């Protein structure tokens, strides 16, 4: 993978004096062997060398997982629809939902890696028992567990 970057200044069109709004950096990451792998991102994070540019690219690569986490909390658990009024109770609910959401996302991320692995090797036994009893199925692999849970 190749990485290049360039710093730019952002100006506002709305201000008459063309006042500078801020500094941005465009980072391009691409693969010489595969023209389909070409990625450009814009960041306001500052850096001065290639190692820092790669570190920032690696941070942005986690964005999909972060977005999926927020989607799980908002859409999957419908956190905004709760009927709780006290902040302490809302925080307690969010604490439980955050743990469950991260566990589910972790399982989803590991599912392709451990798809044929026996479920007992990667998933807690009580989770397996709970899903098997609720759905009245017998689960053998990590992939079967994930599909049943989904």
N, CA and C of each residue as an Amber inpcrd file, in Angstrom:
protein
   450
   0.8370000  -1.1820000   0.0000000   0.0000000   0.0000000   0.0000000
   0.8870000   1.2530000   0.0000000   0.4560000   2.2180000  -0.7410000
   1.1550000   3.4970000  -0.8120000   0.3250000   4.5580000  -0.0970000
   0.9970000   5.5340000   0.4950000   0.3010000   6.6160000   1.2010000
   0.9570000   7.9360000   0.8360000   0.1340000   8.9160000   0.4860000
   0.6120000  10.2890000   0.2900000  -0.3870000  11.2230000   0.9620000
   0.0140000  12.4630000   1.1720000  -0.8880000  13.4310000   1.7840000
  -0.5010000  14.8310000   1.3770000  -1.4500000  15.7280000   1.5100000
  -1.1900000  17.1410000   1.2750000  -2.0760000  17.9580000   2.1960000
  -1.5280000  19.0220000   2.7060000  -2.2700000  19.9070000   3.6040000
  -2.9200000  21.0080000   2.7620000  -4.1300000  21.4040000   3.1650000
  -4.8550000  22.4680000   2.4670000  -5.4630000  23.4110000   3.4940000
  -5.7580000  24.6160000   3.0560000  -6.4500000  25.5890000   3.9050000
  -7.8830000  25.6880000   3.4190000  -8.7960000  25.7190000   4.3490000
 -10.2170000  25.7970000   4.0360000 -10.6800000  27.2330000   4.2510000
 -11.3380000  27.7930000   3.2340000 -11.8520000  29.1550000   3.3150000
 -13.3660000  29.1220000   3.2020000 -14.0150000  30.0640000   3.8410000
 -15.4670000  30.1420000   3.8010000 -15.9120000  30.9540000   2.5910000
 -16.8810000  30.4360000   1.8560000 -17.4700000  31.1890000   0.7370000
 -18.4260000  32.2420000   1.2520000 -18.9270000  32.0570000   2.4540000
 -19.9650000  32.9350000   2.9860000 -19.4060000  34.2340000   3.5460000
 -18.1500000  34.2450000   3.9020000 -17.5560000  35.4470000   4.4750000
 -16.9120000  36.2640000   3.3690000 -17.1320000  37.5700000   3.4020000
 -16.6650000  38.4420000   2.3290000 -15.1470000  38.5490000   2.2650000
 -14.4870000  38.4310000   3.3880000 -13.0380000  38.6250000   3.4100000
 -12.2660000  37.3470000   3.1080000 -12.9450000  36.2930000   2.6830000
 -12.3070000  34.9930000   2.4310000 -11.4930000  34.5480000   3.6450000
 -12.0980000  34.6740000   4.7890000 -11.4300000  34.3130000   6.0390000
 -11.1530000  32.8170000   6.0820000  -9.9560000  32.4850000   6.5540000
  -9.5730000  31.0860000   6.6710000 -10.3820000  30.4280000   7.7850000
 -10.9370000  29.2470000   7.4840000 -11.7450000  28.5170000   8.4560000
 -10.8950000  27.4900000   9.1960000  -9.9730000  26.8470000   8.5020000
  -9.1550000  25.8480000   9.1750000  -8.2320000  25.1220000   8.2230000
  -7.3870000  24.2930000   8.8060000  -6.4570000  23.4710000   8.0360000
  -6.9840000  22.0460000   7.9580000  -6.8750000  21.4480000   6.7860000
  -7.2560000  20.0590000   6.5720000  -6.1120000  19.3480000   5.8740000
  -6.1530000  18.0350000   5.9530000  -5.1690000  17.2350000   5.2350000
  -5.8980000  16.1680000   4.4460000  -5.5720000  16.0600000   3.1750000
  -6.0750000  14.9760000   2.3260000  -5.0460000  13.8530000   2.3800000
  -5.5100000  12.6500000   2.6900000  -4.6310000  11.4840000   2.6970000
  -5.1380000  10.5120000   1.6320000  -4.2390000  10.0440000   0.7860000
  -4.5970000   9.0500000  -0.2190000  -3.8350000   7.7700000   0.0760000
  -4.5600000   6.6660000   0.1240000  -3.9520000   5.3480000   0.3230000
  -4.3870000   4.4920000  -0.8530000  -3.4370000   3.8440000  -1.5250000
  -3.7930000   3.0320000  -2.6710000  -2.8200000   1.8650000  -2.8120000
  -3.2390000   0.9180000  -3.6460000  -2.4440000  -0.2770000  -3.8960000
  -2.0110000  -0.2680000  -5.3570000  -0.7270000  -0.4410000  -5.5910000
  -0.2130000  -0.4300000  -6.9580000  -0.7060000  -1.6360000  -7.7600000
  -0.8810000  -2.7890000  -7.1050000  -1.2810000  -4.0120000  -7.8010000
  -2.7850000  -4.0710000  -8.0880000  -3.5870000  -3.3400000  -7.3310000
  -5.0430000  -3.4020000  -7.4850000  -5.6080000  -1.9870000  -7.5330000
  -5.9600000  -1.5430000  -8.7340000  -6.4560000  -0.1760000  -8.9000000
  -7.7800000   0.0630000  -8.1790000  -8.4880000  -1.0090000  -7.8050000
  -9.7480000  -0.8620000  -7.0750000  -9.5610000  -0.4290000  -5.6330000
  -8.3510000  -0.5700000  -5.1220000  -8.0640000  -0.1700000  -3.7480000
  -7.4440000   1.2210000  -3.7490000  -8.2850000   2.2120000  -3.7240000
  -7.8400000   3.6010000  -3.7340000  -8.7730000   4.3660000  -2.8060000
  -8.2160000   4.9600000  -1.7820000  -9.0250000   5.5600000  -0.7380000
  -8.4990000   6.9460000  -0.4220000  -9.3750000   7.9300000  -0.3940000
  -8.9950000   9.2910000  -0.0350000  -9.8200000   9.6910000   1.1820000
  -9.1500000  10.2210000   2.1800000  -9.8880000  10.7320000   3.3320000
  -9.4190000  12.1350000   3.6450000 -10.2900000  12.8620000   4.3100000
 -10.0020000  14.2380000   4.6990000 -10.0400000  14.2780000   6.2160000
  -9.0010000  14.8600000   6.8090000  -8.9380000  14.8930000   8.2650000
  -8.4440000  16.2470000   8.7470000  -8.8330000  16.5830000   9.9740000
  -8.2820000  17.7770000  10.5920000  -7.2230000  17.4060000  11.6370000
  -6.9120000  16.1130000  11.7250000  -5.8520000  15.6650000  12.6230000
  -4.5060000  16.0720000  12.0230000  -3.6090000  16.5350000  12.8630000
  -2.3240000  16.9940000  12.3390000  -1.2610000  15.9000000  12.4700000
  -0.3350000  15.8880000  11.5220000   0.7670000  14.9410000  11.5320000
   1.8630000  15.4540000  10.6170000   3.0440000  14.8310000  10.7110000
   4.1800000  15.3330000   9.9420000   4.9300000  14.2700000   9.1480000
   4.6100000  12.9860000   9.3580000   5.3860000  11.9620000   8.6570000
   4.4980000  10.7990000   8.2180000   5.1100000   9.8840000   7.4550000
   4.3630000   8.7580000   6.8870000   3.8110000   7.8350000   7.9680000
   4.5560000   7.6040000   9.0220000   4.0820000   6.7350000  10.1050000
   2.8100000   7.3080000  10.7320000   2.7720000   8.6250000  10.9300000
   1.5730000   9.2660000  11.4790000   0.4060000   9.1800000  10.4920000
   0.7020000   9.3420000   9.1990000  -0.3590000   9.2420000   8.1820000
  -0.9700000   7.8430000   8.2000000  -0.1500000   6.8240000   8.2980000
  -0.6490000   5.4440000   8.3470000  -1.4500000   5.2200000   9.6230000
  -0.9870000   5.7900000  10.7420000  -1.7250000   5.6720000  12.0060000
  -3.1220000   6.2890000  11.8730000  -3.2260000   7.4360000  11.2230000
  -4.5160000   8.0900000  11.0410000  -5.4070000   7.2770000  10.1080000
  -4.8470000   6.7300000   9.0480000  -5.6170000   5.8670000   8.1420000
  -6.1650000   4.6740000   8.9180000  -5.3440000   4.0770000   9.7730000
  -5.7920000   2.9340000  10.5700000  -6.9210000   3.3100000  11.5190000
  -6.8780000   4.5220000  12.0560000  -7.9740000   5.0020000  12.9060000
  -9.2600000   5.0910000  12.0880000  -9.1820000   5.6830000  10.9110000
 -10.3680000   5.8510000  10.0730000 -10.9080000   4.5120000   9.5630000
 -10.0540000   3.4990000   9.4460000 -10.5250000   2.1900000   8.9980000
 -11.4660000   1.5660000  10.0180000 -11.4050000   1.9980000  11.2510000
 -12.2890000   1.4760000  12.2950000 -13.6630000   2.1560000  12.2650000
 -13.8280000   3.1450000  11.4270000 -15.0570000   3.9360000  11.4000000
 -16.3020000   3.0800000  11.1370000 -16.2000000   2.1030000  10.2380000
 -17.3610000   1.2590000   9.9360000 -17.8320000   0.5370000  11.1890000
 -16.9030000   0.0170000  11.9480000 -17.2580000  -0.6880000  13.1810000
 -17.8930000   0.2680000  14.1940000 -17.3580000   1.4740000  14.2880000
 -17.9140000   2.4730000  15.2040000 -19.3280000   2.8470000  14.7720000
 -19.5280000   3.0530000  13.4740000 -20.8710000   3.3690000  12.9650000
 -21.8410000   2.2190000  13.2400000 -21.3750000   0.9820000  13.0670000
 -22.2260000  -0.1820000  13.3500000 -22.5930000  -0.2530000  14.8330000
 -21.6650000   0.1260000  15.6990000 -21.9550000   0.1530000  17.1380000
 -23.0850000   1.1410000  17.4210000 -22.9720000   2.3530000  16.8690000
 -24.0190000   3.3560000  17.0940000 -25.3560000   2.9090000  16.5080000
 -25.3210000   2.2480000  15.3740000 -26.5470000   1.7240000  14.7690000
 -27.1770000   0.6620000  15.6660000 -26.3500000  -0.2100000  16.2430000
 -26.8730000  -1.2420000  17.1430000 -27.5470000  -0.6080000  18.3490000
 -26.9230000   0.4100000  18.9130000 -27.4760000   1.0630000  20.0990000
 -28.7520000   1.8260000  19.7600000 -28.7170000   2.6020000  18.6670000
 -29.8790000   3.4360000  18.3220000 -31.0150000   2.6360000  17.7040000
 -30.7050000   1.8250000  16.7050000 -31.7350000   1.1220000  15.9570000
 -32.0520000  -0.2360000  16.5710000 -31.0200000  -1.0130000  16.8310000
 -31.2330000  -2.3610000  17.3590000 -31.8640000  -2.3720000  18.7330000
 -31.3440000  -1.5390000  19.6350000 -31.8620000  -1.5010000  21.0000000
 -32.8430000  -0.3540000  21.2240000 -32.9980000   0.4900000  20.2320000
 -33.9140000   1.6440000  20.2990000 -33.7320000   2.4300000  21.6060000
 -32.5150000   2.8140000  21.8900000 -32.1870000   3.5200000  23.1280000
 -32.9770000   4.8160000  23.2600000 -33.2840000   5.4590000  22.1380000
 -34.0040000   6.7290000  22.1960000 -35.4830000   6.5560000  22.5310000
 -35.9960000   5.3230000  22.4430000 -37.4110000   5.0730000  22.7260000
 -37.6730000   4.6500000  24.1690000 -36.6400000   4.6430000  25.0050000
 -36.8660000   4.1770000  26.3730000 -37.7810000   5.1480000  27.1140000
 -38.4440000   4.6400000  28.1190000 -39.4240000   5.4170000  28.8790000
 -38.8360000   5.9690000  30.1760000 -37.5400000   5.7940000  30.3570000
 -36.9180000   6.2290000  31.6010000 -36.7830000   7.7460000  31.6390000
 -36.9290000   8.3120000  32.8340000 -36.8670000   9.7740000  32.9930000
 -35.6440000  10.2330000  33.7810000 -35.1520000   9.4070000  34.6900000
 -34.0190000   9.8070000  35.5210000 -32.7030000   9.4900000  34.8120000
 -31.7820000  10.4390000  34.8840000 -30.4890000  10.2720000  34.2140000
 -29.7600000   9.0280000  34.7020000 -29.8220000   8.7410000  35.9980000
 -29.0980000   7.5820000  36.5350000 -29.6270000   6.2870000  35.9390000
 -30.9200000   6.2050000  35.7150000 -31.5020000   4.9940000  35.1320000
 -31.1780000   4.8790000  33.6490000 -31.1890000   6.0050000  32.9580000
 -30.8360000   5.9950000  31.5330000 -29.3770000   5.5630000  31.3690000
 -28.4950000   6.0720000  32.2330000 -27.0840000   5.6830000  32.1710000
 -26.9020000   4.2020000  32.4740000 -27.6590000   3.6820000  33.4340000
 -27.5740000   2.2450000  33.7500000 -28.0320000   1.4170000  32.5530000
 -29.1390000   1.8100000  31.9200000 -29.6270000   1.1070000  30.7340000
 -28.5910000   1.1650000  29.6230000 -28.0450000   2.3540000  29.3880000
 -27.0500000   2.4930000  28.3300000 -25.8140000   1.6570000  28.6270000
 -25.4310000   1.5650000  29.8800000 -24.2890000   0.7320000  30.2520000
 -24.5070000  -0.7220000  29.8900000 -25.7060000  -1.2450000  30.1580000
 -26.0020000  -2.6410000  29.8010000 -26.0450000  -2.8160000  28.2920000
 -26.7060000  -1.8910000  27.6100000 -26.8260000  -1.9820000  26.1490000
 -25.4570000  -1.8790000  25.4900000 -24.5770000  -1.0200000  26.0020000
 -23.2370000  -0.8650000  25.4270000 -22.4590000  -2.1680000  25.4910000
 -22.5480000  -2.8630000  26.6190000 -21.8440000  -4.1350000  26.7610000
 -22.3980000  -5.1630000  25.7840000 -23.7180000  -5.2670000  25.6950000
 -24.3410000  -6.2420000  24.7940000 -23.9960000  -5.9190000  23.3400000
 -24.0760000  -4.6480000  22.9660000 -23.7810000  -4.2490000  21.5830000
 -22.3370000  -4.5800000  21.2080000 -21.3980000  -4.3080000  22.1080000
 -20.0060000  -4.6070000  21.7830000 -19.7710000  -6.1130000  21.6930000
 -20.4370000  -6.8810000  22.5190000 -20.2960000  -8.3380000  22.4460000
 -20.8460000  -8.8690000  21.1210000 -22.0070000  -8.3650000  20.7160000
 -22.5980000  -8.8030000  19.4460000 -21.7070000  -8.4240000  18.2610000
 -21.1880000  -7.2150000  18.2670000 -20.3010000  -6.7970000  17.1820000
 -19.0120000  -7.6170000  17.1850000 -18.4980000  -7.9280000  18.3650000
 -17.3120000  -8.7690000  18.4540000 -17.5570000 -10.1420000  17.8580000
 -18.7140000 -10.7150000  18.1620000 -19.0480000 -12.0260000  17.5900000
 -19.1810000 -11.9390000  16.0770000 -19.8050000 -10.8790000  15.6040000
 -19.9590000 -10.7260000  14.1590000 -18.6070000 -10.6030000  13.4700000
 -17.6890000  -9.8580000  14.0620000 -16.3710000  -9.6730000  13.4730000
 -15.5660000 -10.9730000  13.4750000 -15.7510000 -11.8150000  14.4870000
 -15.0030000 -13.0640000  14.5820000 -15.6680000 -14.2140000  13.8360000
 -16.9190000 -14.0510000  13.4630000 -17.6620000 -15.1300000  12.8030000
 -16.9750000 -15.6150000  11.5270000 -16.5560000 -14.7440000  10.6120000
 -15.9020000 -15.2560000   9.4000000 -14.5780000 -15.9640000   9.6980000
 -13.8740000 -15.5170000  10.7220000 -12.5890000 -16.1140000  11.0620000
 -12.7750000 -17.5020000  11.6730000 -13.7920000 -17.6400000  12.5280000
 -14.0150000 -18.8900000  13.2480000 -15.2950000 -19.5970000  12.7980000
 -15.6740000 -19.4650000  11.5380000 -16.9760000 -19.9460000  11.0740000
 -17.1870000 -21.4410000  11.2980000 -16.1540000 -22.2540000  11.1520000
 -16.3290000 -23.7010000  11.3160000 -15.8310000 -24.1940000  12.6790000
 -15.4000000 -23.2760000  13.5130000 -14.9260000 -23.6330000  14.8460000
 -16.1070000 -24.0800000  15.7080000 -15.8830000 -25.0590000  16.5560000
 -16.9380000 -25.5060000  17.4590000 -17.3410000 -24.3580000  18.3730000
 -18.6420000 -24.2010000  18.5250000 -19.1840000 -23.0580000  19.2510000
 -18.6720000 -22.9970000  20.6860000 -18.4660000 -24.1370000  21.3240000
 -18.0270000 -24.1620000  22.7200000 -16.6340000 -23.5620000  22.9020000
 -15.8550000 -23.5200000  21.8300000 -14.4900000 -22.9970000  21.9260000
 -14.4450000 -21.4730000  21.9880000 -15.4780000 -20.7890000  21.4870000
 -15.4280000 -19.3300000  21.3790000 -16.5800000 -18.5960000  22.0650000
 -17.6660000 -19.2740000  22.3530000 -18.8530000 -18.6220000  22.9070000
 -19.1250000 -19.1860000  24.3010000 -19.4370000 -18.3100000  25.2740000
 -19.7470000 -18.8200000  26.6200000 -20.9110000 -19.8150000  26.6040000
 -20.7920000 -20.8810000  27.3790000 -21.7720000 -21.9630000  27.4020000
 -23.1770000 -21.4590000  27.7350000 -23.2870000 -20.5360000  28.6780000
 -24.6300000 -20.0600000  29.0530000 -25.3130000 -19.3160000  27.9000000
 -24.5290000 -18.6430000  27.0360000 -25.1150000 -17.9810000  25.8740000
 -25.6430000 -19.0210000  24.8970000 -24.8470000 -20.0610000  24.6890000
 -25.2610000 -21.1330000  23.7690000 -26.5520000 -21.7590000  24.2690000
 -26.5970000 -22.0920000  25.5500000 -27.7800000 -22.7210000  26.1480000
 -29.0000000 -21.8270000  26.0030000 -28.8270000 -20.5420000  26.2700000
 -29.9440000 -19.6010000  26.1770000 -30.5200000 -19.5530000  24.7620000
 -29.6590000 -19.4330000  23.7570000 -30.1270000 -19.3520000  22.3660000
 -30.7410000 -20.6810000  21.9290000 -30.1150000 -21.7940000  22.2880000
 -30.6530000 -23.1040000  21.9040000 -32.0320000 -23.3450000  22.5240000
 -32.2040000 -23.0020000  23.7860000 -33.5010000 -23.1960000  24.4400000
 -34.5690000 -22.2890000  23.8580000 -34.2010000 -21.0310000  23.6310000
 -35.1800000 -20.0660000  23.1170000 -35.6330000 -20.4290000  21.7090000
 -34.6930000 -20.8200000  20.8490000 -35.0200000 -21.1190000  19.4470000
 -35.2970000 -22.6000000  19.1900000 -35.0750000 -23.4320000  20.2300000
 -35.2900000 -24.8820000  20.0970000 -34.4670000 -25.4660000  18.9420000
 -33.1610000 -25.1510000  18.9680000 -32.2250000 -25.6440000  17.9530000
 -30.9880000 -26.1860000  18.6480000 -30.1800000 -26.9340000  17.8990000
 -28.8860000 -27.4050000  18.3890000 -27.8130000 -26.6970000  17.5670000
 -26.9300000 -25.9690000  18.2240000 -25.9030000 -25.1730000  17.5570000
 -24.5550000 -25.8690000  17.7070000 -23.8470000 -26.0210000  16.5680000
 -22.5570000 -26.7110000  16.5870000 -21.3780000 -25.7820000  16.3150000
 -21.5340000 -24.8140000  15.4040000 -20.4060000 -23.9570000  15.0190000
 -20.6590000 -22.5070000  15.4050000 -19.5910000 -21.7210000  15.3760000
 -19.7070000 -20.2950000  15.6700000 -20.6410000 -19.6300000  14.6580000
 -20.5290000 -20.0160000  13.3880000 -21.4040000 -19.4430000  12.3560000
 -22.8670000 -19.7400000  12.6510000 -23.1980000 -20.9690000  13.0440000
 -24.5790000 -21.3170000  13.3770000 -25.0780000 -20.4990000  14.5570000
 -24.2050000 -20.2800000  15.5510000 -24.6050000 -19.4690000  16.7000000
 -24.9250000 -18.0440000  16.2730000 -24.0370000 -17.4430000  15.4770000
 -24.2560000 -16.0780000  15.0270000 -25.5380000 -15.9530000  14.2160000
 -25.7670000 -16.8880000  13.3050000 -26.9870000 -16.8410000  12.4820000
 -28.2350000 -17.0040000  13.3400000 -28.1760000 -17.9130000  14.3250000
 -29.3300000 -18.1140000  15.2120000 -29.5860000 -16.8620000  16.0320000
 -28.5320000 -16.2590000  16.5220000 -28.6810000 -15.0470000  17.3190000
 -29.2050000 -13.8910000  16.4850000 -28.7320000 -13.7940000  15.2590000
 -29.2010000 -12.7140000  14.3750000 -30.6780000 -12.8890000  14.0650000
